[in-house]
Amino acid sequence: METFVPPLVAATATVFMALLFARAALHKVFDFTAFTGFLADYELVPESAVRPVAILVALAELAVILTAIVPALHVVSAVLAAGLLLGYGAAMAVNLRRGRDRIECGCGGAVQPLAWTLVWRNAVLAAFALVGAGSSASGFGVTESAAVIIGGLTFFTTYLLADQILANAAFIRLKR
């Protein structure tokens, strides 16, 4: 079966997604109370379901990380990551359409109120997650593995910088 994504690119996308979801999961697990508050603010599930849904979301994010580690499951990781990112984007879009743009996104990281830029960011991230499903990443040597890890870390660092820029822009917008 011919693939359209070079294995090194697919593996780099997988490493990036694992790092992205590790950050998000750590945020949710270590400050679960704040996360349940963010989830409740979205008003998409009944109040009685907020805690169970929050647990499921955190477990799903952990599943992205765990499946990314196992080469035979990297496609599962990519599809699950893309699904979560699209779901988060849809939840943001619903609230933005409701006129509720003062909700903290709950993404983990810099505080950001909902904005259409976050919805588009999640759509781009979901597409990038699917790149990880595009090719088999097995049989790498030390050099290829190092390149993949460095590439994933580079994308993640770039993402963190862009995320902080978005947060700063939102903060400036709120101060006006």
C-alpha positions as CSV (number, residue, x, y, z in Angstrom):
1,M,0.0,0.0,0.0
2,E,1.5,3.3,-1.1
3,T,1.4,6.2,1.3
4,F,1.6,9.9,0.6
5,V,3.3,10.9,3.8
6,P,7.0,10.2,4.3
7,P,7.5,8.1,7.5
8,L,9.8,10.7,9.1
9,V,7.1,13.4,8.7
10,A,4.4,11.1,10.0
11,A,6.5,10.2,13.0
12,T,7.3,13.8,13.7
13,A,3.6,14.7,13.7
14,T,3.0,11.8,16.1
15,V,5.7,13.1,18.5
16,F,4.3,16.6,18.3
17,M,0.8,15.4,19.1
18,A,2.0,13.3,22.0
19,L,3.7,16.4,23.4
20,L,0.7,18.6,22.8
21,F,-1.7,16.1,24.5
22,A,0.8,15.5,27.4
23,R,0.7,19.2,28.1
24,A,-3.1,19.3,27.9
25,A,-3.6,16.2,30.0
26,L,-1.2,17.4,32.7
27,H,-3.2,20.6,32.9
28,K,-6.4,18.7,33.3
29,V,-5.1,16.0,35.7
30,F,-3.1,18.3,38.0
31,D,-5.8,21.0,38.2
32,F,-8.9,18.9,37.7
33,T,-11.2,21.3,39.6
34,A,-10.3,24.2,37.3
35,F,-10.8,22.0,34.3
36,T,-14.2,20.9,35.4
37,G,-15.0,24.6,35.9
38,F,-13.9,25.4,32.3
39,L,-16.0,22.5,31.0
40,A,-19.0,23.6,33.0
41,D,-18.6,27.2,31.5
42,Y,-19.1,25.8,28.0
43,E,-22.7,24.8,29.1
44,L,-22.7,21.8,26.6
45,V,-23.5,19.0,29.1
46,P,-25.8,19.0,32.1
47,E,-24.2,20.0,35.4
48,S,-24.5,16.5,36.7
49,A,-22.5,15.2,33.8
50,V,-19.6,17.7,33.9
51,R,-17.4,15.6,36.2
52,P,-17.8,12.3,34.3
53,V,-17.3,14.0,31.0
54,A,-14.2,15.7,32.4
55,I,-12.8,12.4,33.4
56,L,-13.5,10.9,30.0
57,V,-11.8,13.8,28.2
58,A,-8.7,13.5,30.4
59,L,-8.6,9.8,29.8
60,A,-9.0,10.3,26.0
61,E,-6.1,12.7,26.1
62,L,-4.0,10.2,28.0
63,A,-5.0,7.6,25.4
64,V,-3.6,9.8,22.6
65,I,-0.3,9.8,24.4
66,L,-0.2,6.1,25.2
67,T,-1.3,5.0,21.7
68,A,1.4,7.4,20.2
69,I,4.1,5.5,22.1
70,V,3.1,2.1,20.6
71,P,4.1,2.0,16.9
72,A,1.2,-0.4,15.9
73,L,-1.3,2.1,17.4
74,H,0.0,5.4,15.9
75,V,-3.0,5.6,13.5
76,V,-5.4,5.3,16.5
77,S,-3.5,8.1,18.2
78,A,-3.7,10.3,15.2
79,V,-7.4,9.7,14.6
80,L,-8.2,10.2,18.3
81,A,-6.1,13.4,18.5
82,A,-7.8,14.8,15.4
83,G,-11.3,13.9,16.8
84,L,-10.6,15.5,20.1
85,L,-9.2,18.7,18.5
86,L,-12.2,18.9,16.2
87,G,-14.6,18.3,19.1
88,Y,-12.9,21.0,21.2
89,G,-13.1,23.4,18.2
90,A,-16.8,22.6,17.7
91,A,-17.4,23.3,21.4
92,M,-15.7,26.7,21.1
93,A,-17.6,27.5,17.9
94,V,-20.9,26.7,19.5
95,N,-20.2,29.1,22.3
96,L,-18.8,31.8,20.0
97,R,-22.0,31.5,18.0
98,R,-23.9,32.0,21.3
99,G,-22.0,35.2,21.9
100,R,-20.1,33.6,24.8
101,D,-16.5,34.8,24.1
102,R,-15.5,35.4,27.7
103,I,-15.0,31.7,28.5
104,E,-11.5,30.4,29.2
105,C,-10.6,27.9,26.5
106,G,-9.3,25.4,29.0
107,C,-6.6,24.3,26.5
108,G,-3.9,24.1,29.1
109,G,-1.3,26.8,29.0
110,A,-1.7,30.6,28.7
111,V,-5.1,31.9,29.7
112,Q,-7.1,32.6,26.6
113,P,-10.8,33.5,26.1
114,L,-12.6,31.9,23.2
115,A,-11.9,33.3,19.8
116,W,-12.3,32.1,16.2
117,T,-8.5,32.0,16.0
118,L,-8.6,29.1,18.5
119,V,-11.2,27.3,16.4
120,W,-9.0,27.6,13.3
121,R,-6.0,26.6,15.3
122,N,-7.7,23.4,16.4
123,A,-8.7,22.7,12.8
124,V,-5.1,23.1,11.6
125,L,-3.9,20.9,14.5
126,A,-6.4,18.2,13.7
127,A,-5.2,18.1,10.1
128,F,-1.6,17.9,11.3
129,A,-2.6,15.1,13.7
130,L,-3.9,13.1,10.7
131,V,-0.5,13.4,9.1
132,G,0.7,11.0,11.8
133,A,-1.7,8.4,10.4
134,G,-0.3,8.8,6.9
135,S,2.6,6.3,7.0
136,S,4.2,3.5,9.0
137,A,6.8,4.7,11.4
138,S,8.5,1.5,12.2
139,G,12.1,0.4,11.6
140,F,13.8,3.7,12.4
141,G,17.5,3.7,13.4
142,V,19.0,6.0,16.0
143,T,19.6,8.9,13.5
144,E,16.0,8.8,12.2
145,S,14.6,8.5,15.7
146,A,16.7,11.5,16.9
147,A,15.5,13.5,13.9
148,V,11.9,12.7,14.6
149,I,12.2,13.6,18.3
150,I,14.0,16.9,17.5
151,G,11.4,17.7,14.8
152,G,8.5,17.0,17.2
153,L,10.2,19.1,19.9
154,T,10.8,21.9,17.4
155,F,7.1,21.9,16.3
156,F,6.0,21.8,19.9
157,T,8.2,24.8,20.8
158,T,6.9,26.7,17.8
159,Y,3.4,25.9,18.9
160,L,4.1,27.1,22.4
161,L,5.4,30.4,21.1
162,A,2.4,30.8,18.8
163,D,0.0,30.0,21.6
164,Q,1.6,32.6,23.8
165,I,1.3,35.2,21.0
166,L,-2.4,34.3,20.7
167,A,-2.8,34.7,24.5
168,N,-1.1,38.0,24.5
169,A,-3.2,39.3,21.6
170,A,-6.4,38.2,23.5
171,F,-5.2,40.0,26.6
172,I,-4.5,43.2,24.7
173,R,-7.9,42.9,23.0
174,L,-9.7,42.6,26.4
175,K,-7.8,45.6,27.8
176,R,-9.1,47.9,25.0
